[in-house]
């Protein structure tokens, strides 16, 4: 991996100093007509390789030149030429590889800026590579300096963060929690103000711009390399996308058709408007996609009319390869608004009914047999509408909102004890997710950043909020 020019410059200064001053015996053995007991010889003896010449007659300013023949040679040019000679030694080329041009550049910069370095580098003129290369490699650990960078620290966990002020634009960032801090890498910047990121599975991330109705697929393994950009139907309000085998399944809040892309992104559709006969507007409000395995996708349908819950919500189970409805599972409540997929495949779903009435609950749905367990916990127990949640070792960490349009982060223990972790004056608490034994919540203000918790203690954040970039974080999901 390439190192910085500043590092190379420092390296060359050290190397040149060692060659010039640190190994006089090598110079004496190589130079012709040199008395080994005398480092300061008379210029007439033609010792071109001697670093410390004391020529009282006419060589006061040129330690590295033959006085009679080379007074007209530009010492800077001579030094810069020697940089290329030294860097071309095969041992250094083999070791430094692509770094060689930077080695030369740093050396030549030293020739221009430092008289001492220039004299020291010129003192190596005439030395063979068999002398210069070992001095550089062994004396100053070029194997370490020119070798590969040490491997990056393995993150404790990683995730993707959506940051936005809903006015000037949106940033999508790759986040790494580290032993001694964190790292945030920008993946995409959008002028859109209603943009969400979704995991399609693995290291791939989909960015859905709801305003412009566009889909962008990014590869987080390559720090944001764009794989595909697709324009969607205007006004469709895309909500979620999931990769199922070699297909992509896309859910939109507006419109009746589930969109299925094959490996070449050829589009087909499946009309889901008839799943719930009680939904009078004919729009199923597709909200989320789950991978049920065996080529099946679960599509979570909110079934709203004018954004109000109408009867039961459903999960439509779709055979992706054939583009057909396999079955529809009725849920015991309306308006599914958040969810958490457990490691065993069971999906916890918050059915919040209508906002502000606090009659909702979290259920557990097992796609292996379509069984449902109700009242995992209720909105009444947490004191607000359930916006997002994730399980801790004891109970749940829950983001809630109130009729006054404020948000809080609360912990509901297994025995029903409620602890307020954070309260905000606005709609600032975003979502909560669990990844690799940690819980992560986003807050947009007071404080702005990511709050990280150990799953063993969901009431006390670990350290300060992780704050980065200018825009406030709105959502986080872990890369698992």
C-alpha positions as CSV (number, residue, x, y, z in Angstrom):
1,X,0.0,0.0,0.0
2,X,1.4,3.4,-0.9
3,X,2.9,5.6,1.9
4,X,2.8,9.4,2.1
5,X,5.4,11.6,0.4
6,X,6.3,13.1,3.8
7,X,7.1,9.7,5.1
8,X,9.2,8.9,2.1
9,X,11.1,12.2,2.5
10,X,11.9,11.5,6.1
11,X,13.0,8.0,5.0
12,X,15.4,9.3,2.3
13,X,16.9,11.9,4.7
14,X,17.7,9.1,7.1
15,X,19.0,6.8,4.4
16,X,21.2,9.5,2.9
17,X,22.6,10.5,6.4
18,X,23.5,6.9,7.1
19,X,25.2,6.3,3.8
20,X,27.1,9.6,4.1
21,X,28.1,9.6,7.8
22,X,27.4,6.2,9.3
23,X,29.7,3.8,7.4
24,X,33.1,5.4,6.5
25,X,34.8,2.1,6.2
26,X,32.6,1.1,3.3
27,X,33.4,4.3,1.5
28,X,37.1,3.9,2.1
29,X,37.2,0.3,0.9
30,X,35.4,1.2,-2.3
31,X,37.2,4.4,-3.2
32,X,40.5,4.0,-5.2
33,X,43.8,5.5,-4.0
34,X,42.5,6.0,-0.5
35,X,44.6,5.7,2.6
36,X,42.3,3.9,5.1
37,X,43.9,5.7,8.0
38,X,43.2,9.1,6.6
39,X,39.6,10.4,6.0
40,X,40.6,13.9,4.9
41,X,42.7,13.4,1.7
42,X,44.2,15.9,-0.7
43,X,41.9,16.6,-3.7
44,X,44.7,15.6,-6.2
45,X,44.3,12.0,-5.2
46,X,40.9,11.9,-6.9
47,X,38.9,10.3,-4.1
48,X,35.4,10.9,-5.5
49,X,33.7,9.0,-2.7
50,X,35.1,10.7,0.4
51,X,32.4,12.5,2.5
52,X,34.8,14.8,4.5
53,X,37.2,16.5,2.2
54,X,39.2,19.3,3.5
55,X,40.6,21.0,0.4
56,X,42.3,24.2,1.6
57,X,43.4,25.2,-1.9
58,X,40.2,25.6,-3.9
59,X,37.4,23.2,-2.7
60,X,35.8,25.1,0.2
61,X,32.2,24.8,-1.1
62,X,32.2,21.4,-2.9
63,X,32.7,18.3,-0.6
64,X,31.4,15.9,-3.2
65,X,33.1,17.1,-6.5
66,X,36.5,16.7,-8.1
67,X,37.7,20.3,-7.9
68,X,39.6,20.4,-11.1
69,X,36.9,19.0,-13.4
70,X,33.5,19.5,-11.8
71,X,33.2,23.1,-10.5
72,X,30.6,23.8,-13.1
73,X,28.3,20.9,-12.1
74,X,25.0,22.0,-10.5
75,X,25.0,20.2,-7.1
76,X,21.2,20.1,-6.9
77,X,20.9,18.5,-10.3
78,X,23.7,16.1,-9.5
79,X,22.0,15.2,-6.2
80,X,18.6,14.6,-7.9
81,X,20.3,12.4,-10.5
82,X,21.8,10.4,-7.7
83,X,18.4,9.9,-6.2
84,X,17.3,8.1,-9.3
85,X,20.4,6.0,-9.3
86,X,20.0,4.9,-5.7
87,X,16.3,4.2,-6.1
88,X,17.0,2.1,-9.2
89,X,19.0,-0.4,-7.2
90,X,17.3,-3.8,-7.8
91,X,17.1,-4.7,-4.1
92,X,15.2,-1.4,-3.4
93,X,13.0,-1.8,-6.5
94,X,12.1,-5.4,-5.4
95,X,11.3,-4.2,-1.9
96,X,9.6,-0.9,-2.5
97,X,7.8,-1.6,-5.8
98,X,5.2,1.0,-6.6
99,X,6.7,3.2,-3.9
100,X,9.9,3.9,-5.9
101,X,8.5,7.0,-7.7
102,X,7.7,8.5,-4.3
103,X,11.1,7.5,-3.0
104,X,12.7,9.4,-5.9
105,X,10.4,12.4,-5.4
106,X,11.1,12.7,-1.7
107,X,14.8,12.4,-2.2
108,X,14.8,15.1,-5.0
109,X,12.8,17.4,-2.8
110,X,15.5,16.9,-0.1
111,X,18.1,17.9,-2.6
112,X,16.4,21.2,-3.2
113,X,15.5,22.1,0.4
114,X,18.4,20.8,2.5
115,X,22.1,21.7,1.8
116,X,23.2,19.0,4.4
117,X,21.0,16.4,2.7
118,X,22.3,17.4,-0.7
119,X,25.9,17.0,0.4
120,X,25.2,13.6,2.0
121,X,23.4,12.3,-1.0
122,X,26.1,13.5,-3.4
123,X,28.7,11.7,-1.2
124,X,27.2,8.4,-2.3
125,X,28.0,9.0,-6.0
126,X,30.0,6.1,-7.4
127,X,29.1,3.6,-4.7
128,X,27.7,0.4,-6.0
129,X,24.2,-0.9,-5.3
130,X,25.7,-3.7,-3.4
131,X,26.9,-1.1,-0.8
132,X,24.0,1.4,-1.0
133,X,21.0,-1.0,-0.9
134,X,22.0,-3.0,2.2
135,X,22.7,0.2,4.1
136,X,19.3,1.5,3.3
137,X,17.4,-1.7,3.8
138,X,19.1,-3.0,7.0
139,X,20.1,0.3,8.6
140,X,16.6,1.9,8.5
141,X,14.2,-1.0,8.3
142,X,13.1,-0.4,4.7
143,X,11.4,-3.8,4.8
144,X,8.9,-2.4,7.3
145,X,8.7,1.1,5.7
146,X,8.3,0.0,2.1
147,X,6.3,-3.2,2.9
148,X,2.6,-3.5,3.1
149,X,0.7,-1.4,5.6
150,X,-0.2,-3.4,8.8
151,X,-3.7,-4.9,8.4
152,X,-6.6,-2.7,9.4
153,X,-7.9,-3.2,12.8
154,X,-10.8,-5.6,12.8
155,X,-14.0,-3.7,13.8
156,X,-15.9,-4.7,16.8
157,X,-19.0,-4.2,14.7
158,X,-19.9,-2.3,11.5
159,X,-23.0,-0.7,10.1
160,X,-24.4,1.8,7.7
161,X,-25.7,5.2,8.9
162,X,-28.1,7.6,7.1
163,X,-27.4,11.3,8.0
164,X,-29.8,14.0,7.0
165,X,-31.3,17.4,8.0
166,X,-34.3,16.8,5.7
167,X,-33.4,20.1,4.0
168,X,-30.0,20.2,2.4
169,X,-29.3,16.6,1.5
170,X,-28.3,13.2,2.8
171,X,-25.1,11.3,3.5
172,X,-24.7,7.5,3.6
173,X,-21.7,6.4,5.7
174,X,-20.1,3.1,6.5
175,X,-19.4,3.0,10.3
176,X,-16.8,0.9,12.1
177,X,-16.7,0.6,15.9
178,X,-13.1,0.1,17.0
179,X,-11.3,-0.8,20.2
180,X,-10.0,2.7,20.6
181,X,-12.6,4.8,18.8
182,X,-14.5,4.6,15.5
183,X,-14.1,5.1,11.8
184,X,-16.7,6.6,9.5
185,X,-16.3,6.4,5.7
186,X,-18.6,8.3,3.3
187,X,-20.3,6.1,0.8
188,X,-22.7,8.4,-1.0
189,X,-23.8,12.0,-0.8
190,X,-27.2,12.9,-2.2
191,X,-29.1,16.2,-2.7
192,X,-32.2,14.2,-1.9
193,X,-33.9,15.0,1.5
194,X,-35.9,11.8,1.8
195,X,-33.3,9.1,1.3
196,X,-33.0,5.7,3.1
197,X,-30.4,3.0,3.1
198,X,-31.3,-0.7,3.3
199,X,-29.3,-3.9,3.6
200,X,-30.0,-6.3,0.7
201,X,-27.8,-8.9,2.4
202,X,-24.1,-9.4,2.9
203,X,-22.0,-6.3,2.2
204,X,-24.3,-4.8,-0.3
205,X,-26.4,-1.7,0.5
206,X,-29.3,-0.2,-1.4
207,X,-29.9,3.5,-1.3
208,X,-33.5,4.5,-2.1
209,X,-34.3,8.1,-2.9
210,X,-38.0,8.4,-2.3
211,X,-38.3,11.8,-3.9
212,X,-36.6,11.1,-7.2
213,X,-37.6,7.4,-7.1
214,X,-34.1,6.0,-7.8
215,X,-32.3,3.0,-6.6
216,X,-28.5,2.8,-6.1
217,X,-26.7,-0.3,-5.1
218,X,-23.4,0.1,-3.3
219,X,-20.8,-2.4,-2.2
220,X,-19.5,-1.6,1.3
221,X,-16.6,-4.0,0.9
222,X,-15.2,-1.5,-1.7
223,X,-16.2,1.5,0.4
224,X,-19.1,2.6,-1.8
225,X,-18.3,1.4,-5.3
226,X,-21.6,1.8,-7.2
227,X,-22.8,-1.4,-8.8
228,X,-26.1,-0.3,-10.3
229,X,-28.3,2.7,-10.6
230,X,-32.0,2.3,-11.6
231,X,-34.8,4.8,-12.1
232,X,-38.1,3.7,-10.5
233,X,-41.7,4.8,-11.2
234,X,-42.1,8.4,-10.3
235,X,-44.1,8.9,-7.0
236,X,-43.8,5.2,-6.1
237,X,-42.2,6.1,-2.7
238,X,-39.8,3.0,-2.5
239,X,-39.5,1.6,1.0
240,X,-37.4,-1.5,1.1
241,X,-35.4,-3.9,-1.1
242,X,-34.0,-7.4,-0.5
243,X,-31.9,-9.8,-2.5
244,X,-33.5,-13.2,-2.7
245,X,-31.2,-15.6,-4.5
246,X,-30.3,-13.9,-7.8
247,X,-33.3,-11.7,-7.7
248,X,-34.1,-8.3,-6.0
249,X,-37.5,-7.7,-4.5
250,X,-38.6,-4.0,-4.1
251,X,-41.5,-2.8,-2.0
252,X,-43.1,0.7,-2.5
253,X,-45.6,2.5,-0.4
254,X,-47.5,3.9,-3.4
255,X,-48.8,1.5,-6.0
256,X,-50.1,-2.0,-6.1
257,X,-47.2,-3.8,-7.7
258,X,-44.4,-5.6,-6.0
259,X,-41.3,-5.3,-8.3
260,X,-39.0,-8.2,-8.9
261,X,-35.7,-7.8,-10.8
262,X,-33.8,-10.7,-12.2
263,X,-30.0,-11.0,-12.3
264,X,-29.9,-8.7,-15.4
265,X,-32.3,-6.3,-13.7
266,X,-35.1,-7.1,-16.0
267,X,-38.3,-6.1,-14.2
268,X,-41.4,-8.1,-13.5
269,X,-44.3,-7.2,-11.2
270,X,-46.9,-8.9,-8.9
271,X,-50.1,-7.1,-8.0
272,X,-50.7,-7.4,-4.2
273,X,-53.8,-5.2,-4.1
274,X,-56.2,-8.0,-3.4
275,X,-54.5,-9.4,-0.3
276,X,-56.7,-7.5,2.1
277,X,-60.3,-7.1,1.0
278,X,-60.9,-4.5,3.8
279,X,-58.4,-2.0,2.4
280,X,-60.7,0.2,0.4
281,X,-58.1,2.3,-1.4
282,X,-56.7,-0.7,-3.1
283,X,-53.1,0.2,-2.2
284,X,-51.5,-2.5,0.1
285,X,-48.8,-0.1,1.3
286,X,-45.8,-2.4,1.0
287,X,-43.4,-1.6,3.8
288,X,-40.7,-4.2,4.2
289,X,-39.2,-7.3,2.7
290,X,-37.9,-10.4,4.5
291,X,-35.9,-13.4,3.2
292,X,-37.8,-16.5,4.2
293,X,-35.4,-18.9,2.5
294,X,-36.1,-21.4,-0.3
295,X,-36.6,-18.5,-2.8
296,X,-39.5,-17.0,-0.8
297,X,-39.9,-13.4,0.2
298,X,-42.2,-12.1,3.0
299,X,-43.7,-8.7,2.1
300,X,-45.0,-6.7,5.1
301,X,-48.2,-4.9,4.1
302,X,-49.4,-2.0,6.2
303,X,-52.9,-1.7,4.6
304,X,-53.7,1.9,5.3
305,X,-56.3,4.3,4.0
306,X,-55.3,8.0,4.3
307,X,-52.5,6.8,6.6
308,X,-55.0,5.3,9.0
309,X,-55.0,1.6,9.9
310,X,-57.8,-0.3,8.2
311,X,-58.4,-3.7,9.7
312,X,-55.6,-6.3,9.8
313,X,-52.2,-6.0,8.2
314,X,-50.7,-9.0,6.4
315,X,-47.5,-10.7,5.3
316,X,-47.6,-11.7,1.7
317,X,-45.4,-14.7,1.0
318,X,-44.1,-14.6,-2.5
319,X,-42.3,-17.2,-4.7
320,X,-39.7,-14.9,-6.2
321,X,-38.6,-17.1,-9.1
322,X,-42.2,-17.6,-10.4
323,X,-43.5,-14.2,-9.3
324,X,-46.6,-15.6,-7.7
325,X,-48.3,-15.3,-4.3
326,X,-47.7,-18.4,-2.2
327,X,-49.9,-17.4,0.8
328,X,-51.0,-14.5,2.9
329,X,-50.6,-14.4,6.6
330,X,-53.0,-12.2,8.6
331,X,-51.5,-10.3,11.6
332,X,-53.4,-9.5,14.8
333,X,-53.3,-5.8,14.3
334,X,-52.7,-3.0,11.9
335,X,-50.0,-0.6,10.7
336,X,-46.7,-2.6,11.2
337,X,-44.1,0.2,11.6
338,X,-40.9,-1.4,12.8
339,X,-39.4,-4.9,13.2
340,X,-36.4,-6.9,14.3
341,X,-35.3,-10.2,12.8
342,X,-33.9,-12.6,15.4
343,X,-31.0,-15.0,14.7
344,X,-33.5,-17.9,14.7
345,X,-35.5,-16.3,11.9
346,X,-38.4,-15.3,14.1
347,X,-39.5,-11.8,13.2
348,X,-40.6,-9.3,16.0
349,X,-43.1,-6.8,14.5
350,X,-44.5,-3.7,16.1
351,X,-48.1,-3.2,15.2
352,X,-48.8,0.3,16.3
353,X,-52.4,0.6,14.9
354,X,-52.9,4.4,14.7
355,X,-50.4,6.9,15.9
356,X,-50.9,8.4,19.4
357,X,-53.5,6.0,20.6
358,X,-50.9,3.7,22.2
359,X,-52.9,0.5,21.7
360,X,-50.2,-1.2,19.7
361,X,-48.1,-4.3,20.5
362,X,-45.0,-6.2,19.4
363,X,-45.7,-9.7,18.2
364,X,-43.4,-12.6,17.2
365,X,-44.0,-14.2,13.8
366,X,-42.3,-17.5,12.9
367,X,-42.2,-17.9,9.1
368,X,-41.4,-21.6,9.4
369,X,-44.9,-22.4,10.5
370,X,-46.7,-19.0,10.3
371,X,-47.2,-19.1,14.1
372,X,-47.7,-15.8,16.0
373,X,-47.1,-15.0,19.6
374,X,-48.8,-11.8,20.8
375,X,-47.9,-9.2,23.5
376,X,-44.2,-9.5,23.5
377,X,-44.6,-6.0,24.9
378,X,-47.1,-3.2,24.4
379,X,-47.1,0.5,23.7
380,X,-48.8,1.1,27.0
381,X,-45.8,-0.6,28.8
382,X,-43.3,1.7,27.1
383,X,-45.4,4.9,27.2
384,X,-45.5,5.8,23.5
385,X,-45.8,4.8,19.9
386,X,-43.1,2.2,19.1
387,X,-40.9,3.7,16.4
388,X,-38.0,1.2,16.7
389,X,-36.7,-1.5,19.1
390,X,-34.1,-4.2,19.6
391,X,-33.7,-6.9,22.2
392,X,-31.2,-6.5,25.0
393,X,-30.1,-9.4,27.3
394,X,-32.8,-8.2,29.6
395,X,-35.8,-6.8,27.9
396,X,-35.7,-4.2,25.0
397,X,-34.2,-0.9,24.1
398,X,-37.1,1.1,22.5
399,X,-37.4,4.4,20.6
400,X,-40.8,5.9,21.2
401,X,-42.7,9.0,20.2
402,X,-45.5,11.0,22.0
403,X,-48.5,12.9,20.7
404,X,-46.5,16.1,21.4
405,X,-44.1,15.0,18.6
406,X,-41.2,14.3,21.0
407,X,-39.1,11.2,21.2
408,X,-37.4,9.2,23.9
409,X,-35.2,6.2,24.3
410,X,-36.4,3.8,27.0
411,X,-35.4,0.4,28.3
412,X,-38.1,-2.1,29.2
413,X,-36.8,-4.9,31.4
414,X,-38.0,-8.4,31.3
415,X,-40.0,-7.9,34.5
416,X,-41.7,-4.8,33.1
417,X,-39.5,-2.1,34.7
418,X,-39.3,1.0,32.5
419,X,-36.2,3.2,32.5
420,X,-35.9,6.4,30.5
421,X,-32.4,6.5,28.9
422,X,-32.8,9.7,26.8
423,X,-35.5,12.2,26.2
424,X,-35.4,14.8,23.5
425,X,-37.4,18.0,22.9
426,X,-38.0,17.2,19.2
427,X,-38.4,14.2,17.0
428,X,-34.7,13.3,17.3
429,X,-34.4,9.7,18.4
430,X,-34.2,7.6,15.2
431,X,-33.9,3.9,15.2
432,X,-32.4,1.1,17.3
433,X,-30.5,-2.0,16.1
434,X,-28.5,-4.8,17.6
435,X,-25.3,-6.1,16.1
436,X,-22.5,-8.3,17.5
437,X,-23.5,-8.0,21.1
438,X,-24.1,-4.2,21.0
439,X,-27.1,-2.0,20.7
440,X,-26.9,1.2,18.6
441,X,-29.4,4.1,18.6
442,X,-29.3,7.3,16.6
443,X,-30.1,10.7,17.9
444,X,-30.1,13.9,15.8
445,X,-29.8,16.5,18.6
446,X,-28.9,16.9,22.3
447,X,-26.8,14.8,21.7
448,X,-26.3,14.2,18.0
449,X,-24.6,10.9,17.2
450,X,-24.7,7.2,17.7
451,X,-25.3,5.9,21.2
452,X,-23.7,2.5,21.7
453,X,-24.7,0.1,24.5
454,X,-23.6,-3.3,25.6
455,X,-26.5,-5.7,25.4
456,X,-25.9,-6.6,29.0
457,X,-26.7,-3.0,30.1
458,X,-29.2,-1.2,27.8
459,X,-29.5,1.8,30.2
460,X,-26.0,3.2,30.1
461,X,-24.3,4.2,26.8
462,X,-20.6,3.3,26.3
463,X,-18.7,6.5,26.3
464,X,-19.7,9.6,24.4
465,X,-22.0,9.7,21.4
466,X,-20.2,8.8,18.2
467,X,-20.5,12.1,16.2
468,X,-19.1,12.6,12.7
469,X,-19.9,14.5,9.5
470,X,-22.0,17.7,9.5
471,X,-25.4,16.2,9.1
472,X,-27.2,14.5,12.0
473,X,-27.7,10.7,12.0
474,X,-31.2,9.5,11.4
475,X,-30.9,5.7,11.0
476,X,-28.4,2.9,11.6
477,X,-28.4,-0.8,10.6
478,X,-25.7,-3.3,11.5
479,X,-23.9,-5.3,8.9
480,X,-24.2,-8.8,10.3
